[in-house]
């Protein structure tokens, strides 16, 4: 009887542990869902605006647009990445990445970007601000070469 009780307790502990991990993954998924952006100077007259969108169907899209500094309008797109994504604790995994871009210098309409390359998988560590309005992604590279993305800001809250 004592052995049966020990087994029951053991399985209950495993069950609660698994539920806690799933809740953690779900919390990270909810926190990352939506649009994020960052902007930086690209040239004297152009701002580069990158928009990262994590959709509820676990698809991801990143676009990089050239914005005219004088009127704030989009002049064209430099590149785009699409993928599916999954969350495991604080890790973000992008799978089936497809990258599109301009094969020469400049920018084009989004639908005119050409297929450049495909990757099987990329992994990142996610770090959120306390209010979940900023996101930092750490890209896992070879030893001593990790790269931190500039901080992304949430476009809209859901």
N, C-alpha and C positions, 0 to 999 in steps of 0.2 A: 504494500500500500504506500509506503514511504517512497519507493522508487517511482511509482505512478505519479505521485504528487510532485516529485522533483521534475519529472518530464513535463508535466502540465505547466509548472512555473517556468521552465526553460523555454517552452514554445510561446508562452505569453510574453516573455521578455523579448524574444526575437520578433514577435508580431508588433509590439509597441515600438521597438527600435526601427523597424522597417517603416512604420507609419510616420515616425518623426522625420526620417530621411525624405520620404515622399512629400511631406508638408514643407520641408526646407526647399526642395526642388521646385515645388509649386509656388512658393513665396518668391523665389528668385525669378521664375518665369513671369509671374504677375508684375514684378518690379521692372523687368526689362522690356515687357511688351509695350509697343507704341513706337513713336518716332523720337530720334535723338539727332542732334546736329552739332557741328562745330564749324567755325569760320576762321580763315587766316589769310593774310596777304599773299597773293600769288605773283603779282607784278605791280607796277606803279598804278595801273588803272583797273586791275582785276582782283576780286576777292574769291577765294576758293571756298565754296560751301559744300560740306559733306553731310548728307542726310542718311542715317541708319534707321531702317524700319524693321522691327521685329513683330511679325503678325501673329495673331492667335492660332493660325493653322500651322505654326512652326516653320513658316517661310521667312526668309530674310532678303532685304534688298538694300544696297548701299549705292548712292549716286554722288558724283562729284560734279558740281556745276560751276561754271565761270560766271561770276556776277559783276556787272559793270559798277564801278565805285560811284560814278556820277549820278546815275538814275536808279540803281538798285535792281535793274532788270537782268534776267538770265540771258547771257549771250550765247550759251550753248553748254554742252556736257563734255567732260573730259573722259570720264569712265564710269562704269557701273559694275556691280557684283551682285549675283543672285546665288542663293543657297537655301538649304533647309537647316534648321538648328535644333539642338537639344541642350538641356540644362542638367547638370549633375552637380549638386551642391553649389559651389561658387565658380564652377567651370562652364564655359560656353563652348560648344563644339559646333562648328559650321561644316556641313557635309555637302558634297556635290557642287562645289563652288564653280561658277562660270563667270569669267571676267570679260568685259566688253570695253572697248576704248577706241581712241583715235590712233591709228598706226603712225601718223606723222604728228608734228607739233600742232596744237590748236584745239578746237572744240567743234562739236556737231550737235544736231538735234538728237535727242535721246534714242529715237528709233533708228537712227543712222549709225550708231556705234557698232563697230565690228567685233566679232568674237576674237579674243586674243589668246586666252588660255583657260584650262580647267584644272582644278585641284580636287583630290579626293576628300581631304579633311584638313581643318586648321582648328587649333584649340587656344582658348584665351581664359585668363582668370578675370572674374568680374569683381569690381569694387564700387559700391554705391555710397553716395553721401548719406548722412543720417536722414535727410528728408526725401531721399530717393529721386532728387531732381538733377543730380549729376552722376555720370557713370564713367569709370576709368576701366579700360581693357588692357590687360597685360598679355602680349603675344608671346607664346612660348617658342623660343628659337634654340639653336644649338647652345651648348654651355657657354656662359658668360656673354651672351648676345641677346638677352631678352629685350624687347622693345615695348615701351608704354605709349599707347595712343594718347594724343591730347584729350583732355577731359571733354566728354560729350554732355550736352545739356538737353533736358527733355523738351520736346516741342509742345506736346499736349499731354495732359493727364487724362486717364480714363476713369 
